[in-house]
Amino acid sequence: MTNTTRTVLVGTDWWTDCDDVVAMRVLLWAERQGFVKLAAVGINACMEHSVASLDAFLTAEGSPGVRLGIDRKADDFGGRPPYQANMLAYPHARGSNDAAEDAVRLYRRCLAEAEERLDMVEIGYPQVLAELLDSEGDDLSPSTGLELVQAKVRKLWMMAGNWEDESCGLENNFARNARSRKAGSEVCKRWPTPITFLGWETASDILTGGTIASPEDPVARALRDHGSPNGRSSWDPMLVLLACVGDEEAAGYKVVKGRAFVDAVTGANSFIPDPQGPHGYVVKTKPDAYYQAAIDRIVESAQR
């Protein structure tokens, strides 16, 4: 881990999949260890219990009161995940999506307040990031969203894309629907800071979360509700741990530098290698068991 505590602003599609749940446990563990400070969480897939279930999980994990934002327009991703409704059995203070601020406004608030550059971590859909870039000055800051990102963001860490074939890849976070496809294209074109991507191919075969001993543990229950009691592919937890380490090589990766593109119509991603490019995708330098063990140790050590 880096020696200084970095502030992170996190986006998640707290949605049908359960790797976001594992990832949030990794994130909260890193905050308790002093590696990062969590400024807020933005939800970019909107469902009935999005805010209440995330609030319940954060409370169960010992982190109540985290600032939450939501994209209320993002109700077009489909699905009704059972883990969200079941999480409402845990205590929570926020009972509906109305209890959270608009995600773009929350991001603007966090950036306007930031005294030092922070890192942004995205494990969901990219439309909030794109809308942040398009946002105009307001009562929080006279700066546009693009200007705020330029001034207040150090780096964007993003779980998105499939980079095995640099000429054409396809992955859910970019390609899910028309909004995510267009937003992915805009983020790759216009985001003004370096971006490190962790792609689908990096984590699809690495299952984590399945070694939790207690069946009543919130993460174990979410995995079971998803139908993955033995663990889930580790896209989001691997990206979160990478971002919390803050250094690709130290986290066990090499970086292919260049420029990423997303087709605004199909959502297909492509990549042009360039040692001086603003983007990079990670390639594992260690066996899969290394990453699996690292995440499972964290998940198990933070059991509630």
Secondary structure, DSSP 8 states (H G I E B T S, - for coil): --SS-EEEEEEE--SS-SHHHHHHHHHHHHHHTTSEEEEEEEE-S--TTHHHHHHHHHHHTT-TT--EEE-TT---S----HHHHHHTTS--S--SGGGSEEHHHHHHHHHHH-SS-EEEEE-S-SHHHHHHHH----SS-SS-HHHHHHHHEEEEEEE----SSTT-B--HHHHSSHHHHHHHHHHHHH--S-EEEE-HHHHTT-EESTT-S-TTSHHHHHHHHHT-TT-EE-HHHHHHHHHHHT-TTTTTEEEEEEEEEE-TTT--EEEEE-TT-SEEEEEE-S-HHHHHHHHHHHHHHT--
